Amino acid sequence: MMLLRIIVSLLCAVGFYASVFMLRKSIRAKRGEVKGPSVVKSPRAELFAGLPNALFGVVYYAAVSAVTWFAHARIFFIVAELAALFAAGTSVYLAYSLLYVTKKQCPYCWTAHAVNWSLALVLPWLV
């Protein structure tokens, strides 16, 4: 159980870093400080409520890590797994978009997608 918590925490730390990087980039893009094409300028960069996807990532990774260490009720782990499945599904859509729509390279995006898919596989073992 401890090893799984450490794995989840490491995955969340990587995802959090990628999300913070992309959130800062999206803020800079809004100010006109990002020149040329970028995924943060795409309509797909703000899928929900007009907020940057990276903002949701920052909150999501912090919350999942906190649940992993501090939650004691099973319901928190179930909610975390449902959130992980939603994030993984969203990553499938965004990965498709990177490959076939925007056709842009984004290593931070791919890192977050890999983390999302990994969390969806690992989190059920904590329930």
C-alpha positions as CSV (number, residue, x, y, z in Angstrom):
1,M,0.0,0.0,0.0
2,M,2.8,2.4,0.9
3,L,4.5,1.7,-2.5
4,L,1.3,2.5,-4.4
5,R,0.9,5.8,-2.5
6,I,4.5,6.7,-3.4
7,I,3.9,5.8,-7.1
8,V,0.7,7.9,-7.2
9,S,2.4,10.8,-5.5
10,L,5.3,10.7,-8.0
11,L,2.9,10.5,-10.9
12,C,0.9,13.5,-9.4
13,A,4.1,15.4,-8.9
14,V,5.1,15.0,-12.6
15,G,1.6,15.9,-13.7
16,F,1.5,18.9,-11.4
17,Y,4.8,20.2,-12.8
18,A,3.6,19.8,-16.4
19,S,0.3,21.5,-15.6
20,V,1.9,24.4,-13.8
21,F,4.2,24.9,-16.8
22,M,1.3,24.8,-19.3
23,L,-0.8,27.0,-17.0
24,R,1.9,29.7,-16.9
25,K,2.2,29.4,-20.7
26,S,-1.5,29.8,-21.2
27,I,-1.5,32.9,-19.0
28,R,1.4,34.3,-21.0
29,A,-0.5,33.5,-24.2
30,K,-3.6,35.5,-23.0
31,R,-1.3,38.5,-22.5
32,G,0.1,38.1,-26.0
33,E,3.5,37.0,-24.8
34,V,3.6,33.6,-26.7
35,K,4.5,34.2,-30.3
36,G,3.6,31.8,-33.1
37,P,1.3,28.8,-32.9
38,S,0.9,27.0,-29.7
39,V,-1.5,24.4,-28.2
40,V,-2.4,26.9,-25.5
41,K,-3.9,29.1,-28.2
42,S,-6.2,26.3,-29.5
43,P,-9.9,26.1,-28.5
44,R,-9.1,22.7,-27.1
45,A,-6.9,24.3,-24.5
46,E,-10.0,25.4,-22.6
47,L,-12.5,22.5,-22.8
48,F,-14.5,23.3,-19.6
49,A,-16.0,26.6,-18.6
50,G,-13.5,28.6,-20.6
51,L,-10.8,27.8,-18.1
52,P,-7.4,26.4,-19.1
53,N,-7.2,22.6,-19.0
54,A,-3.9,23.0,-17.1
55,L,-5.7,24.8,-14.2
56,F,-7.9,21.7,-13.8
57,G,-4.7,19.6,-13.9
58,V,-3.1,21.6,-11.1
59,V,-6.1,21.1,-8.9
60,Y,-6.6,17.5,-9.9
61,Y,-3.1,16.3,-9.2
62,A,-2.9,18.1,-5.9
63,A,-6.3,16.6,-4.8
64,V,-5.4,13.1,-5.9
65,S,-2.1,13.2,-4.0
66,A,-3.8,14.5,-0.9
67,V,-6.5,11.8,-1.1
68,T,-3.8,9.2,-1.4
69,W,-2.2,10.1,1.8
70,F,-4.9,11.7,4.0
71,A,-8.3,10.2,3.1
72,H,-9.6,7.4,5.2
73,A,-13.1,6.9,3.8
74,R,-13.4,4.6,0.8
75,I,-15.7,7.1,-1.0
76,F,-12.8,9.5,-1.4
77,F,-10.8,6.8,-3.3
78,I,-13.8,6.0,-5.4
79,V,-14.3,9.7,-6.3
80,A,-10.6,9.9,-7.1
81,E,-10.8,6.9,-9.4
82,L,-13.8,8.4,-11.2
83,A,-11.9,11.7,-11.6
84,A,-8.9,9.7,-13.0
85,L,-11.2,7.9,-15.5
86,F,-12.6,11.3,-16.6
87,A,-9.1,12.8,-16.9
88,A,-7.9,9.7,-18.8
89,G,-10.8,10.0,-21.2
90,T,-10.2,13.7,-21.7
91,S,-6.5,12.9,-22.4
92,V,-7.6,10.5,-25.1
93,Y,-9.6,13.3,-26.8
94,L,-6.7,15.8,-26.4
95,A,-4.1,13.3,-27.6
96,Y,-6.2,12.6,-30.7
97,S,-6.4,16.4,-31.2
98,L,-2.6,16.7,-30.9
99,L,-2.0,14.0,-33.4
100,Y,-4.7,14.7,-36.0
101,V,-6.2,18.2,-35.5
102,T,-3.6,20.7,-34.3
103,K,-0.7,18.4,-35.3
104,K,1.6,20.2,-32.8
105,Q,4.3,18.8,-30.6
106,C,3.8,19.3,-26.9
107,P,5.9,17.2,-24.6
108,Y,4.3,18.6,-21.5
109,C,0.9,17.6,-22.9
110,W,2.0,14.1,-23.6
111,T,3.6,13.9,-20.2
112,A,0.2,14.8,-18.6
113,H,-1.6,12.4,-20.8
114,A,0.7,9.5,-19.8
115,V,0.3,10.5,-16.1
116,N,-3.5,10.5,-16.5
117,W,-3.6,7.1,-18.1
118,S,-1.2,5.7,-15.5
119,L,-3.3,7.1,-12.6
120,A,-6.4,5.6,-14.1
121,L,-4.6,2.2,-14.0
122,V,-3.0,2.5,-10.6
123,L,-5.7,4.2,-8.4
124,P,-8.1,1.2,-8.4
125,W,-5.4,-0.7,-6.4
126,L,-5.8,1.8,-3.6
127,V,-9.5,1.3,-3.1
